[in-house]
Amino acid sequence: MHIHSTRPGHRLVSLTLAVLLLLWSPLGWAAHGYALWGQLKYPDGFTHFDYVNPTAPKGGELRLVSNLRLSTFDKYNPFTLRGSAPAYLSNLMFDSLLAGALDENGAGYGLLAEDVSAAPDGLSVTFKLRDTARFHNGDPVLAADVKHSFDTLMGPHTSPAFKTILQDVAGLDVLGERTVRYRFKKPNRELPLTVGGLPVFSRAWGNAIDPKTGQRKTFDQVVTDIPIGSGPYRIGPVEFGKDITYVRDPAYWARDLPVRRGTANFDRIVVKIYKDNTARLEALKAGEFDLMRFFSAGDWARRVNGKRFDTGELVKGEFTHRLPMGFQSYVLNTRRAPLDDIRVREALGLAMDYEWMNRQMFYNAYQRVQGLFGNTDCSPQGTPSPEELALLEPWRKQLPPAVFGPAYAAPRTDGENSLRGNLKRAQALLREAGWTVRGGQLRNAQGKAMVLEYLDSNETGARVVTPWIRNLTKLGIELKFRPVDFALYQQRLRSFDFDIVSLAYGGTNNPGAEYADLFGSAAAKTEDSGNHTGIANLAVDALIERMIEAPTQPEFLAACRALDRAIMHSHVLIPQWSATTHRMAYNAWRLARPEKMPPYASGEVWAIDTWWARNPIITRKP
């Protein structure tokens, strides 16, 4: 089963938030970087990040395969609502004011900005741009470009996710040719680095007059115009809709900055698109590309083999990380009956036998997701602390009673637990909700059968969902598997036209305003928002706000733990599985890499940023 990202068109935003979230300091801040709790690992004057090879040779080629569920791409603009941009374009072509370190949680360092200064009252942050910063067309990066980028992202032609994440930004002031100040509506612990991580692009991108209309294009009409960014790569040869090559800019303005030294080592990064997983795997075995990350335990255990693996040209590597677990889940759309009933939702979760699936289907390669913030300090333990209760008590009537008991734990079917026992509990919940079995089907008081649809964009997903379907049948529930093409899948996801889908939500150590997009009441009513569950609860809104505004780490931890309890005990998500390693097969004859992977890196980002060609001229072993 393919697991989809919650924000297919807006990966830059989610990556920025996952790597770069920061906190306002009540004492103010002015430095070369910005830290969540006031401590930066790298001091002013540092020369490079510890996890790079600062003398890595430049040259050669990295051939990748897109792991996105794309059969094509139809635009170069990654920020507009419709269509699909090529993989990795955002990260390779657009610099931001600040850049994160892959071995440090909750910190960012100057990239386009040489200095960041937060006001003591927490209501603004000021960035001073480097006078050496340049766009690909040679123009300097100026304050006016930063303002243009912000205004455009907040405009009518981009994803509503930007507006949700930046809802507490009052505006941006141009204080000088190379100085900008973001103003905030209220003190907000994450906004200095959230705005520091936004992409910056040139005012000249898409600004030409359309000869057909005599008017300048609106941003949603900037489709195939080559982006004018300031990142280390430009677009090179393209077979439109199929393959794309990014070409390293040898004059890249930031190549000697501490945050960039030892990175962007390949002259060319070729990204190939294959229509299905089998084609990708066979192309890897045939030597058509150099690196592929694996998400299927079955593929990794049984099908990643062949002649090139036997000779040592291709190598299997499992790299342990310390990334947050995330909350990959079956998502239940509460906008639709009967999923608007918490008892029905809990019963559906009781029918999932994860322990059997992990043994029989996943080669015991995964761990069960337990909540929103697994593998981070935000994960709740035991019963609510006094600090958590202080946040939860005012909303007792709006929250499930279980929120005030032990932390959520997914149902188990091992040890003293059994699937039979779980199904009995599910039956009791369904009876309480007014559903009884008649004629072999579960029906409500009006005689309507419970028939639900599981939507996926990949027919192979049937294999993983079938055991759950089988168990639901024992309860009299019919769950239909509905595969559709990816374009239609995206359309239905954007309009919330589904009962159940499977989504991979990225984890973070420092949750903030993005959770208003995922679980906020306003987002529940906004098409193409991240609130796929449809949950709209004033208590959840209040907890998200307290989490965002928390001025101290203890207050922040109490708020995010309380939020985890509120969401998970609402049973809008049925947790799936996660892994603590990145599984990657790569060409050891063509590629060289640093000895260790930094703890907060994803596999592809690590390779793209820090690996290098083993021999930039001879790229195959003699």
C-alpha positions as CSV (number, residue, x, y, z in Angstrom):
1,M,0.0,0.0,0.0
2,H,1.3,3.4,-0.9
3,I,1.1,5.9,1.9
4,H,0.5,9.5,0.8
5,S,1.9,12.7,2.2
6,T,-0.7,14.9,3.8
7,R,0.4,17.8,1.7
8,P,1.4,16.5,-1.7
9,G,1.9,20.0,-3.3
10,H,3.5,21.7,-0.3
11,R,6.5,19.7,0.8
12,L,8.7,22.7,1.2
13,V,6.4,24.1,4.0
14,S,6.3,20.8,5.9
15,L,10.0,20.3,5.6
16,T,10.7,23.8,6.8
17,L,8.5,23.3,9.8
18,A,9.9,19.9,10.7
19,V,13.5,21.0,10.6
20,L,13.4,24.7,11.6
21,L,10.8,25.4,14.3
22,L,12.0,28.0,16.8
23,L,10.8,29.8,19.9
24,W,10.6,33.5,20.7
25,S,12.9,34.4,23.6
26,P,11.4,36.9,26.0
27,L,14.8,38.5,26.4
28,G,15.1,39.1,22.7
29,W,17.7,37.7,20.3
30,A,20.3,38.9,17.8
31,A,22.7,36.4,16.3
32,H,24.0,34.4,13.3
33,G,21.3,31.9,14.0
34,Y,18.2,31.2,16.1
35,A,17.6,28.4,18.6
36,L,14.4,27.0,20.0
37,W,15.4,27.3,23.7
38,G,18.3,29.7,23.4
39,Q,21.2,27.2,22.7
40,L,22.8,26.9,19.3
41,K,25.2,24.0,18.7
42,Y,27.3,25.9,16.2
43,P,28.9,29.2,17.4
44,D,29.4,32.4,15.4
45,G,32.3,31.8,13.1
46,F,31.8,28.1,12.6
47,T,33.1,26.8,9.3
48,H,30.8,23.9,8.4
49,F,28.3,21.5,9.8
50,D,29.9,18.4,11.5
51,Y,28.1,15.9,9.3
52,V,29.5,17.1,5.9
53,N,32.8,16.5,4.2
54,P,34.0,20.1,3.7
55,T,36.5,19.0,1.0
56,A,34.1,16.8,-0.9
57,P,34.9,17.0,-4.7
58,K,32.4,18.7,-7.0
59,G,31.3,17.0,-10.1
60,G,29.7,13.8,-11.4
61,E,26.0,12.9,-11.5
62,L,23.4,11.6,-9.0
63,R,20.6,9.6,-10.7
64,L,17.5,9.4,-8.6
65,V,14.0,8.0,-9.0
66,S,11.0,10.0,-7.8
67,N,9.4,8.4,-4.8
68,L,6.4,10.7,-5.2
69,R,3.2,9.1,-6.5
70,L,3.6,10.9,-9.8
71,S,3.2,9.5,-13.3
72,T,4.2,12.9,-14.7
73,F,4.7,16.5,-13.7
74,D,3.0,19.4,-15.4
75,K,4.5,22.6,-14.0
76,Y,7.6,24.2,-12.5
77,N,5.8,26.3,-9.9
78,P,5.7,24.2,-6.6
79,F,3.6,26.8,-4.7
80,T,0.4,27.0,-6.7
81,L,-2.7,24.9,-5.9
82,R,-3.2,22.8,-9.0
83,G,-0.9,20.4,-10.8
84,S,2.3,18.6,-9.8
85,A,5.8,20.0,-9.8
86,P,8.9,17.8,-10.2
87,A,10.4,16.1,-7.1
88,Y,13.0,18.0,-5.1
89,L,12.6,21.3,-7.1
90,S,11.7,23.4,-4.1
91,N,14.7,22.4,-2.0
92,L,17.2,22.6,-4.8
93,M,16.2,25.9,-6.4
94,F,15.0,28.2,-3.6
95,D,17.0,29.5,-0.7
96,S,15.4,30.9,2.5
97,L,16.5,33.4,5.0
98,L,17.6,30.7,7.4
99,A,18.8,27.1,7.0
100,G,18.5,24.2,9.4
101,A,21.2,21.7,10.5
102,L,20.5,18.0,10.1
103,D,22.2,17.2,13.4
104,E,20.4,19.7,15.6
105,N,16.8,19.9,16.6
106,G,15.0,23.3,16.6
107,A,17.8,25.5,15.3
108,G,18.4,27.6,12.2
109,Y,21.4,29.5,10.8
110,G,21.7,32.4,8.4
111,L,21.6,31.7,4.7
112,L,20.1,34.6,2.8
113,A,20.1,36.5,6.1
114,E,23.4,37.2,7.8
115,D,21.7,38.3,11.0
116,V,18.4,37.6,12.8
117,S,17.1,39.8,15.6
118,A,13.9,39.1,17.6
119,A,12.3,41.9,19.5
120,P,12.1,41.5,23.3
121,D,8.3,41.7,23.2
122,G,8.1,38.8,20.7
123,L,6.0,40.8,18.3
124,S,8.6,41.1,15.5
125,V,11.8,39.6,14.0
126,T,14.2,41.5,11.7
127,F,16.5,39.9,9.1
128,K,19.4,41.6,7.5
129,L,20.2,40.1,4.0
130,R,23.7,39.3,2.8
131,D,24.9,41.7,0.2
132,T,26.4,38.7,-1.7
133,A,23.1,36.9,-2.2
134,R,22.2,36.5,-5.8
135,F,19.4,35.0,-7.9
136,H,20.1,32.7,-10.8
137,N,19.7,35.6,-13.2
138,G,22.5,37.6,-11.4
139,D,20.1,40.1,-9.7
140,P,20.8,40.7,-6.0
141,V,18.4,39.3,-3.5
142,L,16.8,42.4,-1.9
143,A,14.2,43.1,0.7
144,A,11.7,43.8,-2.0
145,D,12.0,40.2,-3.2
146,V,11.4,38.9,0.3
147,K,8.3,41.0,0.6
148,H,7.1,40.0,-2.9
149,S,7.6,36.3,-2.0
150,F,5.7,36.6,1.2
151,D,2.8,38.6,-0.3
152,T,2.6,36.1,-3.2
153,L,2.4,33.1,-0.8
154,M,-0.3,34.8,1.2
155,G,-2.2,35.7,-1.9
156,P,-5.2,34.0,-3.6
157,H,-3.3,31.7,-5.9
158,T,-1.4,29.5,-3.5
159,S,-2.3,26.7,-1.1
160,P,-4.4,27.7,2.0
161,A,-1.7,25.9,4.1
162,F,0.5,29.0,3.8
163,K,-2.3,31.2,5.1
164,T,-3.0,28.9,8.0
165,I,0.6,28.6,9.0
166,L,1.2,32.3,8.8
167,Q,-2.1,33.4,10.2
168,D,-0.5,35.2,13.1
169,V,1.9,37.2,10.8
170,A,0.6,40.8,10.7
171,G,2.8,41.8,7.8
172,L,6.3,42.4,6.5
173,D,8.0,45.8,6.4
174,V,10.9,46.8,4.2
175,L,13.2,48.8,6.4
176,G,16.0,49.2,3.9
177,E,17.4,47.7,0.7
178,R,18.5,44.6,2.5
179,T,16.5,44.6,5.7
180,V,13.0,43.3,6.4
181,R,10.9,43.0,9.6
182,Y,8.1,40.6,10.1
183,R,5.4,41.8,12.5
184,F,3.3,39.3,14.5
185,K,-0.2,39.7,15.8
186,K,0.9,38.3,19.1
187,P,4.0,36.6,20.6
188,N,4.4,33.3,18.9
189,R,7.2,30.9,19.7
190,E,7.5,29.4,16.2
191,L,7.0,32.4,13.8
192,P,10.6,33.8,13.7
193,L,11.9,30.6,12.2
194,T,8.7,29.8,10.2
195,V,9.1,33.0,8.3
196,G,12.8,32.5,8.2
197,G,12.2,29.2,6.4
198,L,9.9,30.5,3.7
199,P,11.1,30.3,0.1
200,V,12.4,33.5,-1.5
201,F,12.0,34.0,-5.2
202,S,12.7,36.9,-7.6
203,R,10.1,39.5,-8.5
204,A,11.0,38.9,-12.1
205,W,9.7,35.3,-12.1
206,G,6.6,35.2,-14.2
207,N,6.5,39.0,-14.3
208,A,6.6,39.3,-18.1
209,I,3.7,40.7,-20.1
210,D,1.5,38.0,-21.7
211,P,1.6,38.8,-25.4
212,K,-1.9,37.3,-25.8
213,T,-3.6,39.4,-23.1
214,G,-1.3,42.4,-22.7
215,Q,-1.4,41.8,-19.0
216,R,1.0,40.4,-16.4
217,K,0.3,36.8,-15.3
218,T,-1.4,36.0,-12.0
219,F,0.7,33.6,-9.9
220,D,-1.4,30.6,-10.8
221,Q,-0.7,31.3,-14.4
222,V,3.1,31.0,-13.7
223,V,3.2,27.4,-14.7
224,T,6.2,26.5,-16.9
225,D,8.2,29.8,-16.5
226,I,11.6,28.7,-15.2
227,P,11.8,29.6,-11.5
228,I,14.2,32.4,-10.6
229,G,15.5,31.3,-7.2
230,S,18.8,31.6,-5.5
231,G,19.5,27.9,-4.7
232,P,22.5,25.7,-5.6
233,Y,20.8,24.2,-8.7
234,R,19.0,25.3,-11.8
235,I,16.7,23.4,-14.2
236,G,18.7,21.7,-16.9
237,P,17.6,19.2,-19.6
238,V,14.0,18.1,-19.3
239,E,11.8,15.5,-20.9
240,F,8.7,17.3,-19.8
241,G,6.4,15.1,-17.7
242,K,9.0,12.3,-17.4
243,D,12.6,13.1,-16.4
244,I,14.2,16.3,-15.2
245,T,17.9,17.2,-14.6
246,Y,19.0,19.8,-12.1
247,V,22.4,21.4,-13.0
248,R,24.6,22.8,-10.3
249,D,25.4,26.5,-10.5
250,P,29.2,26.7,-10.4
251,A,28.8,30.4,-9.4
252,Y,26.3,29.7,-6.6
253,W,26.6,32.6,-4.4
254,A,26.4,30.7,-1.1
255,R,28.8,27.8,-1.9
256,D,31.4,28.9,0.7
257,L,29.0,29.8,3.5
258,P,29.3,27.6,6.6
259,V,25.7,26.3,6.1
260,R,26.5,25.3,2.5
261,R,30.1,24.1,2.6
262,G,30.4,20.4,1.8
263,T,26.9,20.3,0.3
264,A,25.5,20.4,-3.3
265,N,28.4,18.3,-4.6
266,F,27.0,16.8,-7.8
267,D,27.2,18.7,-11.1
268,R,23.9,17.1,-12.1
269,I,21.0,15.5,-10.3
270,V,18.8,13.5,-12.7
271,V,15.3,12.6,-11.4
272,K,13.5,9.9,-13.3
273,I,9.8,9.1,-13.0
274,Y,8.4,5.6,-13.2
275,K,4.7,4.8,-13.3
276,D,4.8,1.9,-10.8
277,N,6.9,0.4,-8.1
278,T,7.9,-2.7,-10.1
279,A,9.3,-0.6,-12.9
280,R,11.3,1.4,-10.4
281,L,12.8,-1.7,-8.7
282,E,13.7,-3.3,-12.0
283,A,15.3,-0.1,-13.2
284,L,17.4,0.1,-10.1
285,K,18.6,-3.5,-10.6
286,A,19.4,-2.7,-14.2
287,G,21.7,0.2,-13.1
288,E,19.5,3.0,-14.5
289,F,19.8,5.1,-11.3
290,D,22.0,5.3,-8.3
291,L,19.8,5.4,-5.2
292,M,16.3,4.4,-4.1
293,R,14.7,4.6,-0.7
294,F,12.4,1.6,0.2
295,F,9.2,1.9,2.2
296,S,7.9,-1.6,1.6
297,A,9.3,-4.2,4.1
298,G,8.4,-7.0,1.6
299,D,10.4,-5.4,-1.2
300,W,13.3,-4.8,1.1
301,A,13.3,-8.4,2.5
302,R,12.6,-10.4,-0.7
303,R,13.1,-8.4,-3.9
304,V,16.1,-6.1,-3.4
305,N,18.6,-8.5,-4.9
306,G,20.3,-9.5,-8.1
307,K,23.6,-9.5,-10.0
308,R,24.6,-5.9,-9.2
309,F,24.0,-6.6,-5.5
310,D,26.1,-9.8,-5.7
311,T,29.1,-7.9,-7.2
312,G,28.9,-5.1,-4.6
313,E,28.0,-2.4,-7.1
314,L,24.6,-2.0,-5.4
315,V,24.5,-2.0,-1.6
316,K,21.6,-2.2,0.8
317,G,22.0,0.2,3.8
318,E,19.8,0.7,6.8
319,F,20.5,4.0,8.5
320,T,19.2,4.7,12.0
321,H,17.7,8.1,12.6
322,R,16.2,10.0,15.5
323,L,13.4,11.6,13.6
324,P,10.0,11.9,15.2
325,M,7.8,8.9,14.5
326,G,5.0,10.9,12.8
327,F,1.5,9.5,12.8
328,Q,1.0,7.5,9.6
329,S,-2.7,6.6,9.9
330,Y,-6.0,5.5,8.4
331,V,-7.9,8.8,8.4
332,L,-11.6,8.7,9.2
333,N,-13.6,11.6,7.6
334,T,-15.9,12.7,10.4
335,R,-17.8,14.9,8.1
336,R,-19.7,11.8,7.0
337,A,-22.0,9.5,8.8
338,P,-21.5,7.1,10.5
339,L,-17.9,8.2,11.0
340,D,-19.2,11.3,12.9
341,D,-19.9,8.9,15.8
342,I,-16.9,8.3,18.1
343,R,-18.2,4.9,19.1
344,V,-18.2,3.7,15.4
345,R,-14.7,5.1,14.9
346,E,-13.3,3.3,18.0
347,A,-14.9,0.1,16.8
348,L,-13.2,0.3,13.4
349,G,-9.9,0.7,15.2
350,L,-10.5,-2.4,17.3
351,A,-10.9,-4.5,14.2
352,M,-7.3,-3.8,13.0
353,D,-4.9,-6.7,14.0
354,Y,-1.5,-4.9,13.7
355,E,0.5,-7.6,15.5
356,W,-0.6,-10.3,13.0
357,M,0.1,-7.9,10.1
358,N,3.6,-7.1,11.4
359,R,4.5,-10.8,11.7
360,Q,2.9,-12.1,8.5
361,M,3.3,-9.2,6.1
362,F,6.0,-6.8,7.4
363,Y,8.7,-9.1,8.5
364,N,8.5,-7.5,12.0
365,A,10.1,-4.4,10.5
366,Y,7.8,-1.8,11.9
367,Q,6.7,-0.3,15.2
368,R,3.0,0.7,15.9
369,V,2.4,4.4,15.9
370,Q,1.1,5.4,19.3
371,G,0.1,9.1,18.9
372,L,0.9,12.4,17.3
373,F,4.3,12.9,18.8
374,G,5.9,9.5,19.1
375,N,9.7,9.5,19.7
376,T,9.7,13.1,21.0
377,D,9.3,14.8,24.3
378,C,5.8,15.8,23.4
379,S,4.5,12.3,23.7
380,P,2.2,11.9,26.8
381,Q,2.8,9.2,29.4
382,G,0.4,7.8,31.9
383,T,-2.3,10.0,33.2
384,P,-2.4,13.8,32.7
385,S,0.0,15.8,34.8
386,P,-1.4,18.7,36.9
387,E,-0.2,21.1,34.2
388,E,-2.0,19.1,31.5
389,L,-5.1,18.9,33.6
390,A,-5.1,22.7,34.0
391,L,-5.4,23.0,30.2
392,L,-7.9,20.2,29.8
393,E,-10.4,20.8,32.7
394,P,-12.0,23.9,31.2
395,W,-13.0,21.8,28.2
396,R,-14.2,18.6,29.9
397,K,-17.6,18.7,28.3
398,Q,-16.1,19.1,24.8
399,L,-13.6,16.2,25.2
400,P,-14.1,12.4,25.4
401,P,-13.9,11.1,29.0
402,A,-10.9,8.9,28.1
403,V,-8.8,12.1,27.6
404,F,-8.6,12.4,31.4
405,G,-7.3,8.9,31.9
406,P,-4.2,7.0,30.7
407,A,-2.5,8.1,27.5
408,Y,-3.8,6.6,24.3
409,A,-2.5,3.1,23.4
410,A,-3.5,1.3,20.2
411,P,-5.4,-1.9,20.7
412,R,-3.2,-5.0,20.8
413,T,-3.8,-8.7,19.9
414,D,-0.8,-10.3,21.7
415,G,-0.1,-11.4,25.3
416,E,-3.3,-11.1,27.3
417,N,-5.1,-9.4,24.4
418,S,-6.8,-11.0,21.4
419,L,-8.6,-10.1,18.3
420,R,-11.6,-12.0,19.5
421,G,-11.7,-9.8,22.7
422,N,-11.3,-6.6,20.6
423,L,-14.1,-7.5,18.3
424,K,-16.4,-8.2,21.3
425,R,-15.6,-4.7,22.5
426,A,-16.3,-3.3,19.1
427,Q,-19.7,-5.1,18.9
428,A,-20.7,-3.5,22.3
429,L,-19.7,0.0,21.0
430,L,-21.7,-0.5,17.8
431,R,-24.8,-1.7,19.7
432,E,-24.5,1.4,21.9
433,A,-24.4,3.5,18.8
434,G,-27.6,1.9,17.5
435,W,-26.1,-0.7,15.1
436,T,-27.1,-4.4,15.1
437,V,-26.4,-7.3,12.8
438,R,-29.4,-8.3,10.7
439,G,-29.1,-10.7,7.7
440,G,-25.4,-10.8,8.1
441,Q,-24.9,-7.1,7.8
442,L,-24.6,-4.3,10.4
443,R,-27.6,-2.0,10.2
444,N,-28.9,1.0,12.0
445,A,-32.5,1.6,13.2
446,Q,-33.5,2.7,9.7
447,G,-32.2,-0.6,8.3
448,K,-29.3,1.0,6.4
449,A,-26.2,-1.2,6.2
450,M,-22.8,0.1,7.2
451,V,-20.9,0.3,3.9
452,L,-17.7,2.3,3.9
453,E,-15.1,3.1,1.1
454,Y,-11.4,3.0,1.5
455,L,-9.8,5.3,-1.2
456,D,-6.3,4.6,-2.6
457,S,-4.4,5.6,-5.7
458,N,-2.6,2.3,-6.0
459,E,-4.2,-1.0,-6.6
460,T,-1.5,-2.8,-4.7
461,G,-2.9,-1.2,-1.5
462,A,-5.5,-3.9,-1.5
463,R,-3.0,-6.4,-0.1
464,V,-2.4,-4.4,3.2
465,V,-6.0,-3.3,3.8
466,T,-7.5,-6.8,3.1
467,P,-6.9,-8.2,6.6
468,W,-8.7,-5.2,8.1
469,I,-11.6,-5.7,5.6
470,R,-11.8,-9.3,6.7
471,N,-12.0,-8.5,10.3
472,L,-14.6,-5.8,9.7
473,T,-16.7,-8.3,7.9
474,K,-16.9,-10.3,11.1
475,L,-18.7,-7.3,12.6
476,G,-21.0,-7.0,9.7
477,I,-19.3,-4.0,8.2
478,E,-18.5,-3.8,4.5
479,L,-15.4,-1.9,3.6
480,K,-14.9,-1.5,-0.1
481,F,-11.5,-0.9,-1.6
482,R,-11.6,1.8,-4.2
483,P,-8.4,2.4,-6.3
484,V,-8.4,5.5,-8.5
485,D,-5.8,7.3,-10.6
486,F,-3.6,9.7,-8.7
487,A,-5.1,12.9,-10.3
488,L,-8.6,11.9,-9.2
489,Y,-7.2,10.8,-5.8
490,Q,-5.8,14.3,-5.2
491,Q,-9.0,15.9,-6.4
492,R,-11.1,13.9,-4.0
493,L,-8.6,14.4,-1.1
494,R,-8.7,18.2,-1.7
495,S,-12.5,18.3,-1.6
496,F,-12.7,15.7,1.3
497,D,-14.7,13.4,-0.9
498,F,-13.8,10.1,0.9
499,D,-14.7,7.9,3.9
500,I,-11.3,6.5,4.7
501,V,-7.8,7.2,3.3
502,S,-4.3,6.4,4.4
503,L,-1.9,9.3,5.0
504,A,1.7,9.7,6.3
505,Y,1.8,12.7,8.6
506,G,5.4,13.9,9.2
507,G,6.5,14.1,12.8
508,T,8.1,17.1,14.5
509,N,9.9,17.7,17.8
510,N,8.4,21.2,17.8
511,P,4.8,21.3,16.7
512,G,3.2,24.7,16.1
513,A,0.8,26.5,13.8
514,E,0.8,23.8,11.2
515,Y,-1.4,21.8,13.6
516,A,-4.1,24.4,13.1
517,D,-4.1,23.3,9.5
518,L,-4.2,19.6,10.5
519,F,-6.8,19.7,13.2
520,G,-8.2,23.3,13.5
521,S,-11.9,24.1,13.1
522,A,-11.3,26.7,10.5
523,A,-9.3,24.3,8.4
524,A,-12.0,21.7,8.6
525,K,-14.2,24.0,6.5
526,T,-11.4,25.0,4.0
527,E,-11.0,23.0,0.8
528,D,-7.5,21.6,0.3
529,S,-6.5,22.2,3.9
530,G,-4.7,19.5,5.9
531,N,-7.7,18.8,8.1
532,H,-8.7,15.6,6.4
533,T,-10.4,14.2,9.5
534,G,-12.8,17.1,9.6
535,I,-12.4,17.4,13.4
536,A,-13.8,20.7,14.6
537,N,-13.5,21.1,18.4
538,L,-13.1,24.3,20.3
539,A,-11.0,22.4,22.9
540,V,-8.6,21.3,20.2
541,D,-8.4,24.9,18.9
542,A,-7.6,26.2,22.3
543,L,-4.9,23.5,23.0
544,I,-3.2,24.3,19.6
545,E,-3.2,28.0,20.5
546,R,-1.7,27.3,23.9
547,M,1.0,25.1,22.3
548,I,1.9,27.9,19.8
549,E,2.0,30.7,22.3
550,A,3.7,28.8,25.2
551,P,6.5,31.1,26.4
552,T,8.5,28.3,28.3
553,Q,9.4,24.7,27.5
554,P,7.4,23.2,30.4
555,E,4.2,25.1,29.3
556,F,4.8,24.0,25.7
557,L,5.2,20.3,26.6
558,A,2.1,20.4,28.7
559,A,0.1,21.8,25.8
560,C,1.4,19.4,23.1
561,R,0.9,16.4,25.4
562,A,-2.7,17.5,26.1
563,L,-3.3,18.0,22.4
564,D,-2.1,14.4,21.7
565,R,-4.5,13.1,24.3
566,A,-7.4,15.0,22.8
567,I,-6.8,14.0,19.2
568,M,-6.0,10.3,19.8
569,H,-8.9,9.6,22.2
570,S,-11.2,11.2,19.6
571,H,-10.4,8.1,17.4
572,V,-10.3,10.2,14.2
573,L,-7.0,8.4,13.3
574,I,-6.3,4.6,13.3
575,P,-2.5,4.4,13.8
576,Q,-0.5,2.4,11.4
577,W,3.3,1.8,11.6
578,S,6.6,3.4,11.4
579,A,10.3,2.6,11.2
580,T,13.4,3.9,13.0
581,T,15.7,3.4,10.0
582,H,15.9,4.7,6.4
583,R,16.3,1.7,4.0
584,M,18.2,2.7,0.9
585,A,19.9,0.8,-1.9
586,Y,22.6,2.8,-3.6
587,N,25.4,2.4,-6.1
588,A,28.7,2.1,-4.1
589,W,30.9,2.3,-7.2
590,R,29.5,5.6,-8.3
591,L,28.7,7.3,-4.9
592,A,30.7,8.2,-1.8
593,R,29.1,9.4,1.4
594,P,30.0,10.7,4.9
595,E,30.5,7.9,7.4
596,K,27.4,8.7,9.5
597,M,24.0,10.0,8.7
598,P,23.0,13.0,10.8
599,P,20.1,12.1,13.2
600,Y,17.4,14.4,11.8
601,A,17.9,13.8,8.1
602,S,15.7,11.9,5.7
603,G,17.5,9.5,3.5
604,E,17.1,11.3,0.2
605,V,17.9,14.8,1.7
606,W,21.1,13.4,3.2
607,A,22.2,12.0,-0.1
608,I,21.3,15.0,-2.2
609,D,22.9,17.4,0.3
610,T,26.1,15.7,1.4
611,W,27.1,12.7,-0.8
612,W,29.5,13.1,-3.7
613,A,30.6,11.3,-6.9
614,R,33.3,8.7,-6.1
615,N,35.0,9.6,-9.3
616,P,33.5,12.7,-11.0
617,I,35.0,11.6,-14.4
618,I,34.9,7.8,-14.3
619,T,31.5,6.9,-12.8
620,R,31.6,3.2,-13.3
621,K,34.1,0.7,-11.8
622,P,36.6,-0.4,-14.5
